Amino acid sequence: MLAMLPGMYEWIVIMGIFAMGFLATVLLAVIPCWMICKEAGFPPAMSLPMLVPTGNIVLLFYLAFADWPALRNSPGYEQ
């Protein structure tokens, strides 16, 4: 039974794969959302809910339907 458990080197490999997956998530989800929030006039840290499973959906809906502060001073802005 004890022989079926992964050893130290297997755990290092597993943690390395997990770390690469987390880094890929940050690169593919958080950084683009960070730039969108910054360009829209929201605090860029508002993109951090992209790391939470349901936070990403809530954030995308908020960005879709909120009034963007960056557009408030643009010509043709209607409230």
SERO-4910 file (N, C-alpha, C, O; in steps of 0.05 Angstrom, whole numbers):
BEGIN
 pado doro    nc1    nc2    nc3   cac1   cac2   cac3    cc1    cc2    cc3    oc1    oc2    oc3
  Met    A     16    -24      0      0      0      0     17     25      0     11     44    -14
  Leu    A     39     25     15     56     48     17     71     53     -8     79     75    -14
  Ala    A     76     32    -24     91     35    -49     75     50    -70     86     59    -90
  Met    A     49     53    -67     32     67    -86     33     97    -83     25    111   -101
  Leu    A     42    107    -61     43    135    -56     67    147    -71     88    135    -73
  Pro    A     64    171    -82     86    184    -97    108    192    -78    104    199    -55
  Gly    A    133    190    -88    156    197    -73    162    227    -74    146    242    -85
  Met    A    184    235    -64    191    263    -62    194    275    -91    185    297    -96
  Tyr    A    207    261   -108    212    271   -135    186    273   -151    182    291   -167
  Glu    A    168    254   -147    142    256   -161    126    280   -151    113    293   -167
  Trp    A    128    286   -125    114    309   -115    126    335   -126    111    354   -132
  Ile    A    152    336   -130    164    359   -143    154    363   -171    148    386   -179
  Val    A    151    341   -186    141    343   -213    112    352   -213    104    368   -229
  Ile    A     96    341   -195     68    348   -193     65    378   -186     48    391   -198
  Met    A     80    387   -167     79    416   -160     89    434   -182     78    456   -186
  Gly    A    109    424   -198    118    440   -221     96    442   -242     93    463   -254
  Ile    A     82    420   -247     60    421   -267     38    440   -257     27    455   -273
  Phe    A     32    438   -231     12    456   -220     20    485   -222      4    502   -229
  Ala    A     46    491   -217     56    519   -219     54    529   -248     48    552   -252
  Met    A     61    512   -267     59    520   -295     30    525   -303     25    544   -319
  Gly    A     11    509   -293    -17    514   -299    -27    540   -287    -42    555   -299
  Phe    A    -17    546   -262    -25    571   -250    -14    595   -265    -27    615   -269
  Leu    A     11    593   -273     24    614   -289     10    618   -315      6    641   -324
  Ala    A      1    597   -328    -13    599   -353    -40    613   -349    -49    629   -365
  Thr    A    -54    607   -327    -79    620   -320    -75    650   -316    -90    666   -326
  Val    A    -54    657   -302    -48    685   -297    -42    699   -324    -52    721   -328
  Leu    A    -26    687   -341    -19    700   -366    -43    702   -385    -45    722   -399
  Leu    A    -60    682   -386    -82    682   -405   -108    696   -395   -124    703   -411
  Ala    A   -111    699   -369   -136    711   -359   -132    737   -344   -145    756   -350
  Val    A   -114    737   -325   -111    761   -307    -98    784   -322   -108    807   -319
  Ile    A    -77    780   -336    -62    802   -348    -79    817   -369    -80    841   -369
  Pro    A    -93    803   -388   -111    818   -406   -133    833   -392   -140    855   -399
  Cys    A   -145    820   -371   -166    834   -356   -155    857   -341   -168    878   -338
  Trp    A   -130    855   -331   -116    877   -318   -115    901   -337   -120    924   -329
  Met    A   -107    897   -362   -104    918   -381   -132    930   -388   -135    954   -392
  Ile    A   -152    913   -390   -179    923   -397   -189    940   -374   -200    962   -379
  Cys    A   -186    932   -349   -195    948   -326   -180    975   -325   -192    995   -320
  Lys    A   -154    974   -331   -139    999   -330   -148   1018   -352   -151   1042   -347
  Glu    A   -153   1008   -377   -161   1025   -399   -190   1035   -395   -197   1057   -404
  Ala    A   -206   1020   -380   -234   1028   -376   -236   1048   -353   -258   1060   -349
  Gly    A   -215   1052   -338   -215   1072   -316   -221   1059   -289   -224   1074   -269
  Phe    A   -222   1033   -288   -226   1019   -262   -199   1013   -250   -179   1013   -265
  Pro    A   -197   1007   -224   -172    999   -213   -163    972   -225   -179    954   -227
  Pro    A   -138    970   -234   -129    945   -246   -131    921   -228   -134    898   -238
  Ala    A   -129    925   -202   -131    902   -184   -159    890   -184   -163    868   -172
  Met    A   -177    902   -197   -204    892   -200   -204    866   -217   -224    852   -218
  Ser    A   -182    861   -230   -181    837   -247   -174    812   -231   -175    790   -243
  Leu    A   -167    814   -206   -159    791   -190   -181    770   -186   -175    747   -182
  Pro    A   -207    778   -186   -227    757   -185   -227    737   -208   -241    717   -207
  Met    A   -211    742   -229   -208    723   -250   -196    697   -241   -199    676   -254
  Leu    A   -183    697   -218   -171    673   -206   -192    656   -191   -186    633   -185
  Val    A   -215    667   -185   -236    653   -171   -255    641   -191   -263    655   -210
  Pro    A   -264    616   -188   -280    604   -209   -305    619   -217   -310    621   -241
  Thr    A   -321    630   -199   -344    646   -207   -339    675   -209   -355    691   -219
  Gly    A   -316    684   -198   -310    713   -198   -305    722   -226   -310    746   -232
  Asn    A   -295    705   -244   -290    714   -271   -315    720   -286   -316    740   -302
  Ile    A   -336    705   -282   -362    711   -295   -374    736   -284   -384    753   -300
  Val    A   -373    740   -258   -384    764   -246   -369    789   -256   -381    809   -263
  Leu    A   -343    787   -257   -327    810   -267   -332    816   -296   -335    840   -303
  Leu    A   -335    796   -313   -341    802   -341   -368    815   -344   -371    832   -361
  Phe    A   -388    806   -329   -414    819   -331   -413    847   -320   -427    865   -331
  Tyr    A   -398    852   -299   -395    879   -288   -382    897   -309   -391    920   -313
  Leu    A   -361    888   -322   -348    904   -342   -366    909   -366   -364    930   -379
  Ala    A   -383    890   -372   -400    893   -395   -422    914   -391   -430    928   -409
  Phe    A   -432    916   -366   -456    932   -362   -451    957   -345   -470    973   -341
  Ala    A   -427    961   -334   -422    984   -317   -415   1008   -335   -406   1006   -358
  Asp    A   -419   1032   -324   -409   1056   -337   -379   1059   -333   -370   1059   -310
  Trp    A   -364   1060   -354   -335   1062   -352   -327   1090   -346   -334   1109   -360
  Pro    A   -311   1094   -325   -302   1121   -317   -285   1134   -339   -285   1158   -342
  Ala    A   -271   1119   -356   -255   1130   -377   -272   1143   -399   -262   1160   -414
  Leu    A   -297   1135   -401   -315   1145   -422   -331   1169   -413   -345   1182   -429
  Arg    A   -331   1175   -387   -349   1196   -376   -342   1224   -388   -361   1240   -391
  Asn    A   -318   1229   -394   -310   1256   -404   -308   1256   -434   -299   1276   -446
  Ser    A   -315   1235   -448   -313   1234   -477   -337   1248   -489   -359   1248   -478
  Pro    A   -334   1259   -513   -356   1272   -527   -377   1251   -535   -370   1229   -544
  Gly    A   -402   1258   -533   -423   1240   -540   -431   1220   -518   -446   1202   -523
  Tyr    A   -420   1224   -494   -427   1206   -472   -454   1213   -462   -460   1236   -455
  Glu    A   -472   1193   -461   -499   1196   -450   -501   1179   -425   -492   1156   -425
  Gln    A   -515   1189   -406   -518   1174   -381   -545   1161   -380   -552   1147   -361
***
